[in-house]
Amino acid sequence: MNIFDNIPKQLPEELTNILVNSNGVRIERIVSQGHKSAPNFWYAQTENEWVIVLKGSAKLRFELGDKIIRLNEGDFVNIKAYAKHKVEWTSEEVIWLAVFYS
């Protein structure tokens, strides 16, 4: 398998593929094509999330402190459980690798 394979040319919404789901750890490939969170939507997951951008770039907004971080290829961030955040912007194609854990 290859993380860059089987990506449609156009996606009406983000594409998420679960690659591993075992013993409290879930690894997902997420593909964004200019997608972003709805204006009043915030993620506040019950799990921690470690995420890296493998291709493209994106901006994440965190509610606490109204902080925005930009992630370019190779950049990663660890998001603690329940930390309210959203995808503020993505480039034309972004491939994320997200690891959710307890």
MARLOGU-944346 format. One record per residue: residue number from 1; x, y, z of N, C-alpha, C in turn. Coordinates in nm, 3 decimals. Layout:
N
{NUM; {X; Y; Z}; {X; Y; Z}; {X; Y; Z}} ...
END
This chain:
102
{1; {0.083; -0.119; 0.000}; {0.000; 0.000; 0.000}; {0.087; 0.125; 0.000}} {2; {0.031; 0.233; -0.054}; {0.100; 0.361; -0.058}; {0.004; 0.469; -0.011}} {3; {0.048; 0.554; 0.080}; {-0.036; 0.658; 0.139}; {-0.088; 0.757; 0.034}} {4; {-0.019; 0.767; -0.080}; {-0.056; 0.863; -0.184}; {-0.144; 0.802; -0.294}} {5; {-0.176; 0.674; -0.283}; {-0.258; 0.606; -0.385}; {-0.407; 0.622; -0.360}} {6; {-0.484; 0.601; -0.466}; {-0.630; 0.595; -0.459}; {-0.694; 0.722; -0.403}} {7; {-0.649; 0.835; -0.452}; {-0.709; 0.963; -0.414}; {-0.786; 1.017; -0.533}} {8; {-0.919; 1.033; -0.519}; {-0.998; 1.088; -0.629}; {-0.953; 1.229; -0.668}} {9; {-0.974; 1.264; -0.794}; {-0.935; 1.398; -0.843}; {-1.015; 1.507; -0.775}} {10; {-1.143; 1.483; -0.748}; {-1.229; 1.582; -0.683}; {-1.304; 1.517; -0.568}} {11; {-1.308; 1.588; -0.456}; {-1.378; 1.538; -0.338}; {-1.479; 1.643; -0.291}} {12; {-1.607; 1.608; -0.284}; {-1.705; 1.704; -0.234}; {-1.684; 1.735; -0.086}} {13; {-1.628; 1.639; -0.012}; {-1.592; 1.661; 0.128}; {-1.465; 1.583; 0.158}} {14; {-1.405; 1.611; 0.273}; {-1.281; 1.542; 0.308}; {-1.297; 1.391; 0.301}} {15; {-1.190; 1.326; 0.262}; {-1.186; 1.180; 0.255}; {-1.106; 1.129; 0.375}} {16; {-1.165; 1.035; 0.448}; {-1.097; 0.975; 0.562}; {-1.093; 0.825; 0.544}} {17; {-0.973; 0.767; 0.556}; {-0.954; 0.623; 0.549}; {-0.889; 0.578; 0.679}} {18; {-0.951; 0.483; 0.747}; {-0.891; 0.426; 0.868}; {-0.789; 0.321; 0.824}} {19; {-0.664; 0.342; 0.861}; {-0.556; 0.252; 0.824}; {-0.531; 0.145; 0.929}} {20; {-0.544; 0.185; 1.057}; {-0.524; 0.094; 1.170}; {-0.623; 0.133; 1.279}} {21; {-0.682; 0.033; 1.342}; {-0.772; 0.058; 1.455}; {-0.756; -0.057; 1.553}} {22; {-0.673; -0.037; 1.655}; {-0.640; -0.147; 1.745}; {-0.594; -0.095; 1.881}} {23; {-0.644; -0.157; 1.987}; {-0.595; -0.132; 2.124}; {-0.584; 0.016; 2.160}} {24; {-0.689; 0.092; 2.136}; {-0.690; 0.232; 2.176}; {-0.614; 0.326; 2.086}} {25; {-0.571; 0.278; 1.970}; {-0.501; 0.362; 1.873}; {-0.570; 0.350; 1.737}} {26; {-0.597; 0.465; 1.676}; {-0.655; 0.466; 1.541}; {-0.569; 0.557; 1.455}} {27; {-0.530; 0.508; 1.338}; {-0.450; 0.587; 1.244}; {-0.534; 0.608; 1.120}} {28; {-0.545; 0.734; 1.079}; {-0.626; 0.769; 0.963}; {-0.546; 0.847; 0.861}} {29; {-0.577; 0.823; 0.734}; {-0.531; 0.912; 0.627}; {-0.650; 1.003; 0.598}} {30; {-0.623; 1.134; 0.597}; {-0.727; 1.232; 0.567}; {-0.679; 1.312; 0.447}} {31; {-0.767; 1.328; 0.349}; {-0.734; 1.406; 0.230}; {-0.830; 1.525; 0.223}} {32; {-0.774; 1.644; 0.215}; {-0.851; 1.768; 0.200}; {-0.815; 1.830; 0.066}} {33; {-0.914; 1.885; 0.000}; {-0.890; 1.957; -0.125}; {-0.955; 2.095; -0.114}} {34; {-0.891; 2.180; -0.035}; {-0.945; 2.313; -0.010}; {-1.055; 2.313; 0.094}} {35; {-1.076; 2.201; 0.160}; {-1.182; 2.192; 0.261}; {-1.142; 2.264; 0.389}} {36; {-1.243; 2.309; 0.461}; {-1.221; 2.370; 0.593}; {-1.345; 2.345; 0.677}} {37; {-1.333; 2.370; 0.806}; {-1.445; 2.350; 0.897}; {-1.551; 2.457; 0.874}} {38; {-1.674; 2.422; 0.902}; {-1.784; 2.519; 0.895}; {-1.757; 2.631; 0.996}} {39; {-1.808; 2.751; 0.970}; {-1.776; 2.867; 1.055}; {-1.800; 2.847; 1.205}} {40; {-1.906; 2.783; 1.245}; {-1.937; 2.769; 1.387}; {-1.907; 2.629; 1.441}} {41; {-1.831; 2.550; 1.367}; {-1.800; 2.413; 1.407}; {-1.663; 2.406; 1.473}} {42; {-1.654; 2.329; 1.582}; {-1.527; 2.302; 1.650}; {-1.516; 2.153; 1.677}} {43; {-1.399; 2.096; 1.647}; {-1.370; 1.960; 1.692}; {-1.339; 1.968; 1.842}} {44; {-1.385; 1.870; 1.917}; {-1.352; 1.858; 2.060}; {-1.355; 1.708; 2.091}} {45; {-1.260; 1.637; 2.036}; {-1.258; 1.491; 2.041}; {-1.225; 1.438; 2.180}} {46; {-1.273; 1.318; 2.207}; {-1.247; 1.254; 2.336}; {-1.108; 1.190; 2.341}} {47; {-1.040; 1.185; 2.227}; {-0.907; 1.125; 2.218}; {-0.802; 1.233; 2.191}} {48; {-0.679; 1.206; 2.225}; {-0.568; 1.289; 2.181}; {-0.548; 1.263; 2.032}} {49; {-0.495; 1.361; 1.961}; {-0.469; 1.346; 1.817}; {-0.332; 1.402; 1.783}} {50; {-0.248; 1.317; 1.729}; {-0.120; 1.360; 1.674}; {-0.138; 1.360; 1.523}} {51; {-0.112; 1.472; 1.457}; {-0.136; 1.482; 1.314}; {-0.016; 1.545; 1.244}} {52; {0.017; 1.492; 1.126}; {0.127; 1.544; 1.044}; {0.074; 1.568; 0.903}} {53; {0.122; 1.675; 0.841}; {0.090; 1.703; 0.701}; {0.198; 1.638; 0.616}} {54; {0.156; 1.544; 0.531}; {0.250; 1.476; 0.442}; {0.263; 1.547; 0.308}} {55; {0.156; 1.614; 0.266}; {0.156; 1.686; 0.139}; {0.066; 1.809; 0.154}} {56; {0.109; 1.923; 0.100}; {0.029; 2.044; 0.104}; {0.054; 2.125; 0.229}} {57; {-0.041; 2.213; 0.260}; {-0.032; 2.295; 0.380}; {-0.172; 2.328; 0.430}} {58; {-0.179; 2.364; 0.557}; {-0.308; 2.391; 0.620}; {-0.290; 2.486; 0.738}} {59; {-0.401; 2.543; 0.781}; {-0.403; 2.624; 0.902}; {-0.507; 2.567; 0.997}} {60; {-0.466; 2.551; 1.123}; {-0.556; 2.507; 1.228}; {-0.579; 2.623; 1.324}} {61; {-0.702; 2.640; 1.368}; {-0.735; 2.741; 1.468}; {-0.774; 2.669; 1.596}} {62; {-0.719; 2.717; 1.708}; {-0.751; 2.665; 1.839}; {-0.831; 2.770; 1.914}} {63; {-0.941; 2.726; 1.977}; {-1.028; 2.821; 2.047}; {-0.953; 2.889; 2.161}} {64; {-0.879; 2.812; 2.239}; {-0.804; 2.868; 2.352}; {-0.699; 2.966; 2.300}} {65; {-0.714; 3.091; 2.332}; {-0.621; 3.194; 2.288}; {-0.639; 3.236; 2.143}} {66; {-0.742; 3.184; 2.078}; {-0.767; 3.213; 1.936}; {-0.637; 3.203; 1.856}} {67; {-0.568; 3.091; 1.876}; {-0.436; 3.067; 1.816}; {-0.451; 2.997; 1.681}} {68; {-0.379; 3.046; 1.580}; {-0.375; 2.983; 1.448}; {-0.233; 2.933; 1.424}} {69; {-0.222; 2.807; 1.380}; {-0.091; 2.755; 1.341}; {-0.098; 2.708; 1.196}} {70; {0.010; 2.732; 1.126}; {0.021; 2.684; 0.988}; {0.107; 2.559; 0.988}} {71; {0.060; 2.459; 0.917}; {0.134; 2.334; 0.902}; {0.172; 2.318; 0.756}} {72; {0.300; 2.302; 0.730}; {0.350; 2.272; 0.597}; {0.396; 2.127; 0.594}} {73; {0.436; 2.078; 0.479}; {0.478; 1.939; 0.466}; {0.583; 1.904; 0.571}} {74; {0.556; 1.798; 0.646}; {0.647; 1.753; 0.750}; {0.616; 1.809; 0.887}} {75; {0.533; 1.913; 0.896}; {0.498; 1.971; 1.025}; {0.392; 1.886; 1.094}} {76; {0.402; 1.878; 1.226}; {0.304; 1.801; 1.302}; {0.266; 1.875; 1.429}} {77; {0.154; 1.833; 1.486}; {0.105; 1.893; 1.610}; {0.035; 1.784; 1.690}} {78; {0.045; 1.794; 1.822}; {-0.026; 1.704; 1.911}; {-0.140; 1.782; 1.974}} {79; {-0.262; 1.735; 1.953}; {-0.382; 1.804; 2.001}; {-0.439; 1.722; 2.117}} {80; {-0.443; 1.782; 2.233}; {-0.494; 1.713; 2.351}; {-0.644; 1.689; 2.339}} {81; {-0.691; 1.584; 2.402}; {-0.834; 1.553; 2.404}; {-0.913; 1.674; 2.451}} {82; {-1.027; 1.697; 2.389}; {-1.123; 1.804; 2.420}; {-1.075; 1.944; 2.384}} {83; {-0.955; 1.958; 2.329}; {-0.908; 2.091; 2.286}; {-0.987; 2.133; 2.162}} {84; {-1.062; 2.240; 2.175}; {-1.145; 2.284; 2.062}; {-1.055; 2.342; 1.953}} {85; {-1.073; 2.285; 1.832}; {-0.993; 2.328; 1.718}; {-1.073; 2.308; 1.590}} {86; {-1.028; 2.373; 1.485}; {-1.092; 2.359; 1.354}; {-0.991; 2.378; 1.244}} {87; {-1.026; 2.330; 1.126}; {-0.943; 2.351; 1.008}; {-0.986; 2.485; 0.949}} {88; {-0.896; 2.580; 0.953}; {-0.923; 2.716; 0.907}; {-0.905; 2.729; 0.755}} {89; {-0.810; 2.651; 0.700}; {-0.777; 2.663; 0.558}; {-0.693; 2.542; 0.518}} {90; {-0.711; 2.496; 0.395}; {-0.621; 2.395; 0.338}; {-0.586; 2.434; 0.195}} {91; {-0.468; 2.394; 0.153}; {-0.427; 2.417; 0.015}; {-0.507; 2.325; -0.077}} {92; {-0.477; 2.330; -0.205}; {-0.553; 2.255; -0.305}; {-0.562; 2.105; -0.275}} {93; {-0.453; 2.047; -0.227}; {-0.458; 1.908; -0.182}; {-0.367; 1.891; -0.061}} {94; {-0.427; 1.841; 0.046}; {-0.352; 1.814; 0.169}; {-0.373; 1.668; 0.205}} {95; {-0.264; 1.600; 0.234}; {-0.271; 1.463; 0.284}; {-0.217; 1.465; 0.426}} {96; {-0.306; 1.429; 0.518}; {-0.275; 1.427; 0.660}; {-0.260; 1.281; 0.704}} {97; {-0.179; 1.258; 0.805}; {-0.177; 1.131; 0.876}; {-0.210; 1.165; 1.020}} {98; {-0.321; 1.109; 1.070}; {-0.367; 1.140; 1.206}; {-0.363; 1.014; 1.291}} {99; {-0.306; 1.028; 1.410}; {-0.300; 0.918; 1.506}; {-0.382; 0.959; 1.628}} {100; {-0.490; 0.887; 1.652}; {-0.576; 0.913; 1.768}; {-0.542; 0.812; 1.875}} {101; {-0.527; 0.860; 2.001}; {-0.488; 0.772; 2.109}; {-0.545; 0.823; 2.241}} {102; {-0.549; 0.732; 2.340}; {-0.603; 0.767; 2.472}; {-0.501; 0.840; 2.555}} 
END
